[in-house]
Amino acid sequence: MIPVVPGSTEAEGHVRVRCPASNPALVARCDLKPASVGPKTQGCLRIPVTAAVTDHPPTICTQQSITVPPEAGAKFAQPLLYGSDEWQASYATLRSTNEGMNGYLKDGARKALGDPQRRRIRGVAAQSVFVSLLLCAANLRKIDGFFIQAAVEAAGTVRRRPRRRRTRAIDEWLPGQPPTTPGHRQLRPGSPDRRLREAIAPPQR
């Protein structure tokens, strides 16, 4: 159904809608609306009509428009128009947050919600209790991480993890190149690596 006047919802929530196969702007074809079947609507979508609808047509099929009360679609009501840019921006953020939390809960290295072997107990009630405690712990962990990150950002410092790589940097293997990185490990005199560097070093001019 199409609103008779877009955005014409009353203060009480009632809205006037019309059938897409009704006048004055036909956008579909329907056998219950003979005026919609003609050369002008040859390429329009045809609304399928079953025998049950033909025998007992609803009100919208016997007149041009109807008034829809607010309780008819209250659970589907939303402040943002479906498919609009504002709706897409809000939906993308909420969907990403929701899916991210689902992945966090099902991560085997954390809560492992999707692994039933972590909750070896029978009964829906017992499983519900365990899942509730798991969700509570996950939320507390998220909140704690948020406060830690907020304190770091407020202090203007960035926490850096210590370097864990034990392999040597490329400048340690370049002959004749002075160390450029902080904490550069000098090669011990007489060590095999030091002798190799001195052997392949280009002659000084």
C-alpha positions in Angstrom: 0.0 0.0 0.0 1.1 3.5 -0.8 0.4 6.6 1.4 -2.1 8.9 -0.2 0.0 11.9 0.9 3.6 11.0 1.9 4.2 12.0 5.5 0.5 12.6 6.2 0.5 10.5 9.4 -1.9 12.0 11.9 -0.9 13.0 15.4 -2.7 9.9 16.7 -0.8 7.6 14.3 -3.5 7.0 11.7 -2.3 7.0 8.1 -4.3 7.0 4.9 -3.0 4.6 2.3 -4.2 3.5 -1.2 -3.9 0.4 -3.3 -1.1 0.6 -5.9 -3.6 -0.5 -8.5 -6.0 2.4 -7.7 -6.4 5.8 -9.2 -5.1 8.4 -9.8 -1.5 7.1 -10.1 -1.5 3.4 -11.2 1.7 1.6 -10.5 0.4 -2.0 -10.7 -2.3 -4.1 -12.3 -5.0 -6.1 -10.5 -8.0 -8.1 -11.8 -10.0 -6.8 -8.9 -9.5 -3.2 -10.1 -10.6 -3.3 -13.8 -9.4 0.3 -14.3 -5.8 -0.8 -13.7 -5.8 -3.3 -16.6 -5.2 -1.6 -19.8 -2.6 -0.4 -22.4 -1.2 2.2 -20.0 -0.3 -0.4 -17.4 1.0 -3.0 -19.8 4.5 -3.0 -18.3 3.4 -2.6 -14.6 3.6 -5.4 -12.0 0.5 -7.6 -11.9 -0.8 -8.4 -8.4 -1.6 -12.1 -8.2 -5.2 -12.7 -7.0 -6.1 -16.0 -5.4 -9.5 -17.6 -5.3 -9.8 -16.8 -1.6 -9.2 -13.1 -2.2 -11.7 -13.1 -5.0 -14.4 -14.7 -2.8 -13.6 -12.6 0.2 -11.9 -9.4 -0.9 -10.4 -7.2 1.8 -11.5 -3.6 2.2 -8.6 -2.2 0.2 -9.7 -4.3 -2.8 -13.2 -2.8 -2.8 -12.3 0.8 -2.5 -9.5 3.2 -3.5 -8.0 3.9 -0.1 -8.3 3.0 3.6 -7.2 4.4 6.9 -4.7 2.2 8.8 -4.8 2.5 12.6 -1.6 2.8 14.6 -1.9 -0.6 16.2 -1.9 -2.4 12.8 1.8 -1.9 12.3 3.0 -0.6 15.7 5.7 -3.2 16.1 7.2 -2.3 12.7 7.2 1.5 13.3 10.6 3.2 13.4 11.7 6.8 13.5 14.0 6.4 10.5 12.7 5.7 7.0 13.7 2.2 5.9 16.4 2.3 3.2 17.2 6.0 3.7 20.8 7.2 4.2 20.1 7.9 7.9 18.6 4.5 8.4 21.6 2.9 6.6 24.1 4.7 8.8 22.4 3.7 12.0 21.7 0.2 10.9 25.3 -0.4 9.7 26.7 0.8 13.1 24.2 -1.3 15.2 24.6 -4.4 13.0 28.4 -4.2 13.1 28.3 -3.8 16.9 25.9 -6.7 17.3 27.9 -9.1 15.1 31.1 -8.0 16.8 29.6 -8.9 20.2 28.4 -12.3 18.8 31.9 -13.0 17.6 33.4 -12.0 20.9 31.1 -14.3 22.8 31.7 -17.3 20.5 35.5 -16.8 20.4 37.0 -20.0 21.6 39.9 -18.1 23.3 37.4 -16.1 25.4 33.9 -17.1 26.3 33.3 -19.9 23.8 29.5 -19.5 23.8 29.2 -21.7 20.7 31.1 -24.6 22.3 28.7 -26.8 24.3 31.6 -28.8 25.8 32.4 -25.7 27.9 29.0 -26.2 29.6 28.6 -29.9 30.3 25.3 -29.8 32.1 21.9 -30.9 31.0 18.6 -28.9 31.1 17.5 -25.7 29.6 17.3 -24.0 32.9 20.9 -24.8 33.9 22.1 -23.8 30.4 20.3 -20.5 30.7 21.9 -19.8 34.0 25.4 -20.5 32.6 24.8 -18.4 29.5 23.5 -15.5 31.7 26.6 -15.6 33.8 28.8 -15.8 30.6 27.0 -12.7 29.1 27.4 -10.8 32.4 31.2 -11.6 32.5 31.6 -10.6 28.9 29.8 -7.3 29.5 32.0 -6.6 32.5 35.1 -7.3 30.5 34.0 -5.0 27.8 33.2 -2.2 30.3 36.6 -2.7 32.0 38.4 -2.5 28.7 36.5 0.7 27.7 37.5 2.5 31.0 41.1 1.5 30.5 41.2 2.8 27.0 39.4 6.0 28.0 41.9 6.6 30.8 44.8 6.1 28.3 43.3 8.5 25.8 42.5 11.1 28.5 46.1 11.0 29.7 47.4 11.5 26.2 49.6 8.4 26.3 49.5 5.4 24.0 50.3 2.1 25.5 52.9 0.3 23.4 53.6 -3.4 23.7 57.3 -4.4 24.3 59.1 -5.7 21.3 59.0 -9.5 21.3 60.8 -10.2 18.0 64.2 -11.8 18.6 65.4 -11.8 15.1 67.9 -9.2 14.0 66.9 -6.1 12.1 68.1 -5.6 8.5 70.6 -2.9 9.4 72.6 -5.5 11.4 73.2 -7.5 8.2 74.2 -4.6 6.0 78.0 -4.3 5.8 79.4 -0.9 6.6 76.1 0.6 7.9 76.1 2.2 11.3 73.2 1.2 13.7 70.2 3.5 13.2 67.6 1.9 15.5 67.4 2.6 19.3 68.7 -0.2 21.4 70.8 -1.6 18.5 72.8 -4.6 19.6 76.4 -4.2 18.7 78.1 -7.3 17.3 80.8 -8.7 19.7 84.3 -8.3 18.4 85.6 -11.6 17.1 82.2 -13.1 16.8 81.3 -15.1 13.6 78.8 -12.4 12.5 81.3 -9.6 13.1 84.0 -11.4 11.0 81.5 -12.1 8.3 80.5 -8.4 8.2 84.1 -7.4 8.0 84.9 -9.9 5.3 82.1 -8.8 2.9 82.4 -5.1 3.7 83.3 -3.0 0.7 86.8 -1.5 0.8 87.1 2.0 2.1 88.3 4.6 -0.4 
